[in-house]
Amino acid sequence: MPSPDITLDDLLPHISHEFDRGGGPGGQHVNKVSTRAVVLFDFEQCPKFDAAQRTLIRRRMAKRLSADGRIRIVSQSERSQSANRADAEQRLLTLLIAATHVERPRTPTRPTAGSRRRRLAAKQQRSETKRMRARPPEA
C-alpha cells in the first residue's frame, strides 16, 4: 500500500549528496561557490519499499533515474548549499510519496432519479430553444 509514513530519516542512509557550481545569474557568488545540490537516492536498497512499490517508482519516475538506477533530484534555486540540499530532499520525499500512491478503484454507480430528470429537462429545454429558432414552415 502507499507509504505516506515515509520520513526523511528513513531515507537518509540511502541518499548521497553531490554539490557543484550552479548556473544562471548571480555574478561572482555563483561562479565561485558550489551551491547546487544533487541528491541521489538508491531506492532499490531501501527496506522501506516492497517489490510492488519499487516497480511503481521505477515506472513512474523513469525520467529521473540516473544511469546506475538511482533517483536524481537537482536543486539550485537558493543561494546556500544547505537550503538547496533541504529543498532537494523535500522534493524527493514528496515525489516518492506520490509515486507509491495507489488509487482506490472506482466503484461505478447509477445516476440518481433526480439527476436523470434534470438531464432530460435540460435536453428538452435545449430542444425547445432550437425549435424556436427555426424558420416557420411556409403555408
N, C-alpha and C positions, 0 to 999 in steps of 0.2 A: 504494500500500500504506500501512498505518498508519505514522505517524511518531513513534515513541517517542523519536526522536533530536532532537525539538524542544527547544530550550533557551530560557530567558527572554531571553538575549542576542539570539536571532534575532527575537524578538517585539517587543522594546523600541522599535525605530524606528516601529512602527505602533501603539503604545499611547499614549493620552493619559490624564492623571490630572485628577480634579477632587476638591476637598475642601470639605466643608461641615460644619455642626454636626450631630452625631448625636443620636438620640433616646434615650429610656429614662432610667433612673436615673443619677445622677452629680452632681447638685447644681450648684454654681457652675461646676465644671470643664467639664462637658458643655455648659453654656449659653454659655460664652464662648470655647471653643477649637474650631476646625474640625478634628476628628479623623476624621470619617467619610470613607472613601476610595471613590471611584467610578472604576473602571478601564474605559476604553472601548478596544476592540481592533478595528481595521479589517482583518478577515481577507481581505477582497476584494483588498486592495492588497499583502498579504504574499506574497512569492515562494516561501515555504516550502511552500505548499499548491498542489496542482494542481486542475484543474476538478472532478474527481470528489470530492476531499476538501472543496472549498468547498461542493459540493452536499450532502454529508453533514453538514457543520457547519450549513448553512442549515436543513436539515430537522430535525436532532436538537437544535439549540439555538434553535429558533424563538421560544420564550418569553423568551429572554434577549436578543433583538435589540432595539436601540433603533430609533427612527423612521428614523434615517439608515442603518440596516443594520449598525451596529457591535455587537459583543458587549458587554454591560454587566454588570459584576460589582461588587457593593457590599459593603463590609466596615466594620463599626462595633463589632466585639466587643472591641477593645483600647482602651487609654487613649491611646495615642500614634498620631500620624498615620503615622509610618514603619512601625509594626507593622501597622496596618490596610492600608497600601499593599502591604507584602510579603505579607500574607495574601491579599489580593485577586489579586495577580499569581500567587501559587502556585495558587490555586483556578482561575484562568484556564488555566494550564498543564495542570493535571490534567483539567479539562473538555475542553480541546482534544484531548488525547491520547485520552481516552475517546470523544469524538465522531468522531474519524477512524479509530478501530479498526474493522477489518472482520473479522467472524467467519469462520473457516475453514469451508467447507461440510462437513457431516457425511456420512460415507460409511456407508450402512446396513450392518449386519452381521446375520448369522443367529444365533439363540440356540444356545449350545453344547448338546451332548447331555446333559451333566451338569445344566445349568440346566433343560432340558426335563424330565428325570427328577425333579428336586426340585420343580418346579411341579406335575407330575402327582401326586407323592406327597403334597404339601400339600393338593391338591384332594381326593384320596382320603381323607385324614385328616379333613378338614372334613366330607366327606360322611358318614363313619362316625360322627362326633360327633353330627351332626344326626339320623342314623338311630337312634342310641341314645336320643335324647331323645323320640322319637315314642312315642305311646301304643301298647301292644301290640294286635294285632288280636284282636277278640272271636271266640271259637270257637263 
